[in-house]
Amino acid sequence: MLKGMARLISRVHKLDRGRFLHTGTRIPQSIAGHLDNQAPVESPRAISRTSESDPVKHGEQQEGQHYNIPHQDLKTVFPHGLPPRFLMQVKTFSEACLMVRKPALELLQYLKNTNFAHPAVRYILYGEKGTGKTLSLCHVVHFCAKQDWLILHIPDALRWVKNCRDLLQSTHNKQRLDQPLEASTWLKNFKTSNERFLSQIKVQEKYVWNKRESTEKGSPLGEVVEQGITRVRNATDAVGIVLKELKRQSSSGLFHVLVAVDGVNALWGRTTLRREDKSVIAPEELALIHNLRKMVKNDWNGGAIVLTLSQTGSLFKPRTAYLPQELLGKEGFDALDPFIPILVSNYSPKEFESCIQYYLENNWLQHEKAPTEEGRKELLFLSNANPGQLERLCAYL
Amino acid sequence: MAAPCVFCGAAGFYRFFLGSRVPLAQRQGIWKAAAAAELQTGTRSQIVRLKHVTVVTTKKNVAASRHETYTADFIKKQLEEFNIGKRHLANMMGEDPETFTQEDIDRAVVYLFPSGLFEKRARPVMKHPDHIFPKQRAIQWGEDGRPFHFLFYTGKQSYYSLMHEAYGKLLDIEKRQNQLQAEGLDLEKTKTKDLIGSRWLIKEELEEMLVEKLSDQDYAQFIRLLERFSTLRCGAAEEEFVQRFRKSITIQSKKQLIEPLQYDDQGMAFSTSEGKRKSAKAEVVVYERGNGKIKVNGVDYLLYFPVTQDREQLMFPFHFLDRLGKHDMNCTVSGGGRSAQAGAIRLATAKALCSFVTEDEVEWMRQAGLLTTDPRVRERKKPGQEGARRKFTWKKR
């Protein structure tokens, strides 16, 4: 076991008599044979890192390698996009490195060849838990940001259907419910990521907020966003307006829209929210979800829709479910029907090596057995090349 | 039976002589063992000093503290009955009475008297009287009261006579050796051969042999004396004397069954075995060549065992034999909980790997504890307690 004796004390006594020490109980022959064989790896950096930090230029050669996201991009492109564990890793290593993997490369290929005259194509990233769907999505988002697309990135749709404290009855439509906090946070992040578009895009209708405030036709979208941020009560409506306008104007050809939703199975699942009279709220009754559903429908052109399924935060779904059919349900599947599924799987051996190399370079693996061949084999066995599991395992070492 | 008329005067004591089989010690009153024996042998009509007189007091369970004495006649009669009974039993079972062994008797008894009792010692049994009645000493003194053995008054006559005999032999050997040395014929002989593969009798076995209680110091002294024999050159008679006190032990690992390898259609060798732990049963098929992929009940092991501890258990046999990525495995497991299932699979894997591995490694595995079924099972809840060990909350009043 790579875990030292002093660590994981809580697990030690749970292991039954197989409380084995690496140095003690191994077969005598094998101890003599295994030394640190780092020799075959002449240039480790060549394997685990690439100097291309522009996703536009990523191709087959960079497969399996980590590329660095500059800090500027991190702030503008991903104000809210990255998963929390990855953010912790970024903070620890003081650099954000994403691995270039096959599913992401495939998606980038498709995106490069999109025909903007056709309706927006939907791509769904699906896979087992912890295989890297969210980070692949982030890679794609980075790519599109570099290509100057307008990014509509909803980091976790599942956060909108659970644990919401305040629900207001919508001013726009009496039957629906507003979520002011979530909407306003999202608007803030949207503003940070798409600053330059906000002044370019003009609103094509007049919107009346209340007796005193209204947005005139022809004013920039930025005003709507400001209104949503300052007046939290109208934040949800602001979000709805933004989505509607973008949908309408994307076909004009001035800009391309990328709709990136993580955890899209939230839109068609169940919610854990209840009204004051304890009756369950269906997702349609939440204004945010309703608008998002309209956005994800492919009746507009001039962009692409990239979606990710997520079992981790999903409600009322078994842990082993990972296929679109299971997670989206019949309704969701029908709504999303013509889509391109992209499977994200565990690391290939090359990618696994690259990941370990990356951790070693950053001095993340402190255990003395970690760099050795046996250590890698153990890690491979224990994590079964699952990126999420590997990350959690290495956290202890 | 001894003439009851001698004591007829005492009223109400008829039940004293209900059957000769009833052990004397159960009777009320105080009897001297010697006196009782004399009574039973009966022909002597001397005055027997009896102190039983008219006391009707019931002494509770005096029998338990007394030794039960069986006379030689009694044992002989039991032996005759046993032999006759054996022949009858053989006839009943339709087998040849001449070659009816003890195992046959046991089988016949189990067949004829099926018992549902859990305690094995409470079930009906038919064995040679020597096995049933504990060995007892015959009367150690003659008619005149003089003891037969010259060491009777030491209290532990058999033990001291044995020591005396052994020491006498030692002296003989030394004398012989001195004679040979004086004559100049010096032959060297190694003595270690008889010590390997056998052990000294333990104290209980020695006590059984001598029909006498020993203390720990006595036993230690005796063993030390016997060990002196191994330093000297002894003849055949002395060797035989020493061998009487040694018991051979079988080498543990020879008992491990090694499954034969089986070959499937493509010529790939595989090996199957089963394992159990705490009500979980697992059956495992290990293939000789593979990538290290493991499937449990048709599901990948990463998904079946999300907890790292369980996967560590699965890893242990492979890691111990240094064959981490070399075998493929297919398991089916049922029952128990997650930890029990992991333990069951581990045991089954270790047993299956025995057939791919040298005998030495099998011995190492056995010493590491990989091949032993864990005997711990859930302890039964007892009445009057809340659980197996936990008592109800103690209230002072």
Chai-1 contact restraints between the chains, C-beta under 6 A:
chainA,res_idxA,chainB,res_idxB,connection_type,confidence,min_distance_angstrom,max_distance_angstrom,comment,restraint_id
A,R11,B,Q309,contact,1.0,0.0,6.0,A-B,restraint_1
A,R17,B,G369,contact,1.0,0.0,6.0,A-B,restraint_2
A,G18,B,F316,contact,1.0,0.0,6.0,A-B,restraint_3
A,T25,B,A368,contact,1.0,0.0,6.0,A-B,restraint_4
A,I27,B,W364,contact,1.0,0.0,6.0,A-B,restraint_5
A,S30,B,D322,contact,1.0,0.0,6.0,A-B,restraint_6
A,K377,B,L324,contact,1.0,0.0,6.0,A-B,restraint_7
A,K377,B,G325,contact,1.0,0.0,6.0,A-B,restraint_8
A,F381,B,M315,contact,1.0,0.0,6.0,A-B,restraint_9
A,F381,B,L324,contact,1.0,0.0,6.0,A-B,restraint_10
A,L382,B,R311,contact,1.0,0.0,6.0,A-B,restraint_11
A,N384,B,L302,contact,1.0,0.0,6.0,A-B,restraint_12
A,N386,B,L302,contact,1.0,0.0,6.0,A-B,restraint_13
